[in-house]
Amino acid sequence: MNTASVGFHCPQCAHQGRQQVHTRQTMAARRDPIVTKVLIGINAVVFVLTSLSGGGIGRPGGQLYIDGVLIGIARSGQGFDLIGVDAGEWYRLVTGGFLHANLIHIGFNMYLLYMLGSVLEPALGRMRFGLLYGTSLLAGSFGVMLIDPTAPTVGASGAVFGLMGAMVVAQRATGINPWQSGIGGLLAINLVLTFAISNISIGGHIGGLVGGAIAGALLVELPARLRGTDRRTVELASSALVVVFGAACVAGSLWAASHWYDPILG
């Protein structure tokens, strides 16, 4: 990988780019972080819907919020019916990452998502960036299931921490010092806040961070180590490994959620 002024570049892409003619329009299209914008849009729409059906921007709620919040296992509040991942509601591993507790919560997460996505998405490509985000989200959910699956958890923080982890891995792979670029300090501050402030999901943040770093290593560092291999083959193989890793996070989440029946029913 070759050092760039912002982020990182794939050496094979740089080599191929010298053999192609790019107009201002095509270059702008390549840089436009469309997936990032779509993710922000989905989060914004969901936040508006839950705010309207709940107590406003300070207390989102309603049935959409209740049905989508990430939780491993809990009583429904109506008799002894159970809800959660372990009750067959696997979709909560994803939907919880698109719900937010208040305006500050979503505002901070979306700011970081845009800042990180604007660098990572053009460098990785839309499909691989989408894989990185999705895998980071699932890894964050896995962290929640491991540490506190009985606590309702919401927010894109796990996925955002994953992007920070991937950014650190990518910059180190290209010879950029994460502390000099600023991402190291940003990550350090967010880790301090994770442990210093109450009601923050430690499992979600740490799980997302570790998952994003692993996915980043597969998507960036692995192709860099296999420079002699066909670029498309390497990218497909690394993407497939990320998919397998994401599936492992889902399997781990289902296992972790299933081990919390006793605290609920006891």
For each residue, the residues with C-beta under 8 A, 3 or more apart:
1: 8 9 10 11 170 173 174 175 220 224
2: 8 9 11 14 174
3: 8 174 175 176
4: 7 8 9 174
5:
6: 119
7: 4 119 120 122 123 167 170 171
8: 1 2 3 4 123 170 171 173 174 176 220
9: 1 2 4 13 14 123 174
10: 1 13 14 123 223 231
11: 1 2 14 15 224 227
12: 15 16 223 227 231
13: 9 10 16 17 231
14: 2 9 10 11 17 18
15: 11 12 18 19
16: 12 13 19 20 231
17: 13 14 20 22
18: 14 15
19: 15 16
20: 16 17
21:
22: 17 26 27 30
23: 26 27
24: 27 28
25: 28 29
26: 22 23 29 30
27: 22 23 24 30 31
28: 24 25 31 32
29: 25 26 32
30: 22 26 27 122
31: 27 28 122
32: 28 29 122
33: 36 37 114 117 118 121 122 129
34: 37 38 121 126
35: 38 39 117 121 126 129 130 133
36: 33 39 40 113 114 117 118 121 129
37: 33 34 40 41 114
38: 34 35 41 42
39: 35 36 42 43 113 117 133 156
40: 36 37 43 44 110 113 114
41: 37 38 44 45
42: 38 39 45 46 98
43: 39 40 46 47 98 100 106 109 110 113 156
44: 40 41 47 48 106 110
45: 41 42 48 49
46: 42 43 49 50 64 68 98 99
47: 43 44 50 51 57 60 99 100 103 106
48: 44 45 51 52
49: 45 46 52 53 62 64
50: 46 47 53 54 60 61 62 64 65 99
51: 47 48 54 56 57 60
52: 48 49 62
53: 49 50 60 61 62 63 64 65
54: 50 51 59 60 61 62 65
55: 58 59 60 61
56: 51 59 60
57: 47 51 60 102 103
58: 55 102 103
59: 54 55 56 102
60: 47 50 51 53 54 55 56 57 65 99 100 101 102
61: 50 53 54 55 65 66
62: 49 50 52 53 54 65 66
63: 53 66 67
64: 46 49 50 53 67 68
65: 50 53 54 60 61 62 68 69 99 154
66: 61 62 63 69
67: 63 64 95
68: 46 64 65 91 92 95 96 98 99
69: 65 66 92 95 96 99 152 153 154
70: 85 92 93 95 96 97 141 144 152 153 154
71: 74 83 84 85 92 96 149 150 151 152 153
72: 84 85 86 144 145 149 150 253 256 257 260
73: 82 83 84 85 86 87 149 150 257 260 261 264
74: 71 82 83 84 150 152 264
75: 80 81 82 83 264
76: 79 81 82 83
77:
78: 81
79: 76
80: 75
81: 75 76 78
82: 73 74 75 76 86 87 264
83: 71 73 74 75 76 87 89
84: 71 72 73 74 87 89 92 149 257
85: 70 71 72 73 89 90 92 93 145 149 253 254 257
86: 72 73 82 149 254 257 258 260 261
87: 73 82 83 84
88:
89: 83 84 85 92
90: 85 93 250 254
91: 68 94 95
92: 68 69 70 71 84 85 89 95 96 141
93: 70 85 90 96 138 141 250 253
94: 91 97 98 137 138 141
95: 67 68 69 70 91 92 98 99
96: 68 69 70 71 92 93 99 141 144 153 154 155
97: 70 94 137 140 141 154 155 156 158 159
98: 42 43 46 68 94 95 156
99: 46 47 50 60 65 68 69 95 96 154 155
100: 43 47 60 105 106 109 154 155 156
101: 60 105 154 155
102: 57 58 59 60 105 106
103: 47 57 58 106 107
104: 107 108
105: 100 101 102 108 109 155
106: 43 44 47 100 102 103 109 110 156
107: 103 104 110 111
108: 104 105 111 112
109: 43 100 105 106 112 113 155 156 157 160
110: 40 43 44 106 107 113 114 156
111: 107 108 114 115
112: 108 109 115 116 160 163 164
113: 36 39 40 43 109 110 116 117 156 159 160 163
114: 33 36 37 40 110 111 117 118
115: 111 112 118 119
116: 112 113 119 120 160 163 164 167
117: 33 35 36 39 113 114 120 121 129 133 163
118: 33 36 114 115 121 122
119: 6 7 115 116 122 123 167
120: 7 116 117 123 124 129 132 163 166 167 170
121: 33 34 35 36 117 118 124 125 126 129
122: 7 30 31 32 33 118 119
123: 7 8 9 10 119 120 170
124: 120 121 128 129 132 219 220
125: 121 128 129 235
126: 34 35 121 129 130
127: 130 131 239
128: 124 125 131 132 219 235 238 239 242
129: 33 35 36 117 120 121 124 125 126 132 133
130: 35 126 127 133 134
131: 127 128 134 135 215 219 239 242 243 246
132: 120 124 128 129 135 136 162 163 166 212 215 216 219 242
133: 35 39 117 129 130 136 137 159 162 163
134: 130 131 137 138 159 246
135: 131 132 138 139 162 211 212 215 242 243 245 246 249
136: 132 133 139 140 158 159 160 161 162 163 165 166 208 211 212 215
137: 94 97 133 134 140 141 156 158 159 162 208
138: 93 94 134 135 141 142 211 246 249 250 253
139: 135 136 142 143 158 162 207 208 210 211 212 214 215 246 249
140: 97 136 137 143 144 157 158 159 161 162 201 203 204 205 207 208 211
141: 70 92 93 94 96 97 137 138 144 145 158 204 207 249 253
142: 138 139 145 146 207 211 249 250 252 253 256
143: 139 140 146 147 158 201 202 203 204 205 206 207 208 210 211
144: 70 72 96 140 141 147 148 149 151 153 158 201 203 204 207
145: 72 85 141 142 149 203 252 253 256 257
146: 142 143 149 203 207 252 256
147: 143 144 202 203
148: 144 151 153 201 202 203
149: 71 72 73 84 85 86 144 145 146 256 257 260
150: 71 72 73 74 260 263 264
151: 71 144 148 201
152: 69 70 71 74
153: 69 70 71 96 144 148 201 204
154: 65 69 70 96 97 99 100 101
155: 96 97 99 100 101 105 109 158 201 204
156: 39 43 97 98 100 106 109 110 113 137 159 160
157: 109 140 160 161 200 201 204 205 208
158: 97 136 137 139 140 141 143 144 155 161 162 201 204 205 207 208 211
159: 97 113 133 134 136 137 140 156 162 163 208 212
160: 109 112 113 116 136 156 157 163 164 208
161: 136 140 157 158 164 165 187 190 204 205 206 208 209 212
162: 132 133 135 136 137 139 140 158 159 165 166 208 209 211 212 213 215
163: 112 113 116 117 120 132 133 136 159 160 166 167 212
164: 112 116 160 161 167 168 183 186 187 190 209 212
165: 136 161 162 168 169 187 208 209 210 211 212 213 216
166: 120 132 136 162 163 169 170 212 213 215 216 219 220
167: 7 116 119 120 163 164 170 171 178 183 216
168: 164 165 171 172 178 183 184 187 213 216
169: 165 166 172 173 213 216 217 220 221
170: 1 7 8 120 123 166 167 173 174 216 220 221
171: 7 8 167 168 174 176 177 178 181 183
172: 168 169 175 176 178
173: 1 8 169 170 220 221 224
174: 1 2 3 4 8 9 170 171
175: 1 3 172
176: 3 8 171 172 180 181
177: 171 180 181 184
178: 167 168 171 172 181 183 184 187
179: 184 185
180: 176 177
181: 171 176 177 178 184
182: 185 186
183: 164 167 168 171 178 186 187
184: 168 177 178 179 181 187 188
185: 179 182 188 189
186: 164 182 183 189 190
187: 161 164 165 168 178 183 184 190 191 209
188: 184 185 191 192
189: 185 186 192 193
190: 161 164 186 187 193 194 205
191: 187 188 194 195 205 209
192: 188 189 195 196
193: 189 190 196 197 200
194: 190 191 197 200 202 205 206
195: 191 192 202
196: 192 193
197: 193 194 200
198:
199:
200: 157 193 194 197 205
201: 140 143 144 148 151 153 155 157 158 204 205
202: 143 147 148 194 195 205 206
203: 140 143 144 145 146 147 148 206 207
204: 140 141 143 144 153 155 157 158 161 201 207 208
205: 140 143 157 158 161 190 191 194 200 201 202 208 209
206: 143 161 194 202 203 209 210
207: 139 140 141 142 143 144 146 158 203 204 210 211
208: 136 137 139 140 143 157 158 159 160 161 162 165 204 205 211 212
209: 161 162 164 165 187 191 205 206 212 213
210: 139 143 165 206 207 213 214
211: 135 136 138 139 140 142 143 158 162 165 207 208 214 215 245 249
212: 132 135 136 139 159 161 162 163 164 165 166 208 209 215 216
213: 162 165 166 168 169 209 210 216 217
214: 139 210 211 217 218 245
215: 131 132 135 136 139 162 166 211 212 218 219 242 245 246
216: 132 165 166 167 168 169 170 212 213 219 220 221
217: 169 213 214 220 221 222
218: 214 215 221 222 238 241 242 245
219: 124 128 131 132 166 215 216 222 223 238 239 242
220: 1 8 124 166 169 170 173 216 217 223 224
221: 169 170 173 216 217 218 224 225
222: 217 218 219 225 226 234 238 241
223: 10 12 219 220 226 227 231 234 235 238
224: 1 11 173 220 221 227
225: 221 222
226: 222 223 229 234
227: 11 12 223 224
228:
229: 226 233 234
230: 233 234
231: 10 12 13 16 223 234 235
232: 235 236
233: 229 230 236 237
234: 222 223 226 229 230 231 237 238
235: 125 128 223 231 232 238 239
236: 232 233 239 240
237: 233 234 240 241
238: 128 218 219 222 223 234 235 241 242
239: 127 128 131 219 235 236 242 243
240: 236 237 243 244
241: 218 222 237 238 244 245
242: 128 131 132 135 215 218 219 238 239 245 246
243: 131 135 239 240 246 247
244: 240 241 247 248
245: 135 211 214 215 218 241 242 248 249
246: 131 134 135 138 139 215 242 243 249 250
247: 243 244 250 251
248: 244 245 251 252
249: 135 138 139 141 142 211 245 246 252 253
250: 90 93 138 142 246 247 253 254
251: 247 248 254 255
252: 142 145 146 248 249 255 256
253: 72 85 93 138 141 142 145 249 250 256 257
254: 85 86 90 250 251 257 258
255: 251 252 258 259
256: 72 142 145 146 149 252 253 259 260
257: 72 73 84 85 86 145 149 253 254 260
258: 86 254 255 261
259: 255 256
260: 72 73 86 149 150 256 257 263 264
261: 73 86 258 264 265
262: 265 266
263: 150 260 266
264: 73 74 75 82 150 260 261
265: 261 262
266: 262 263
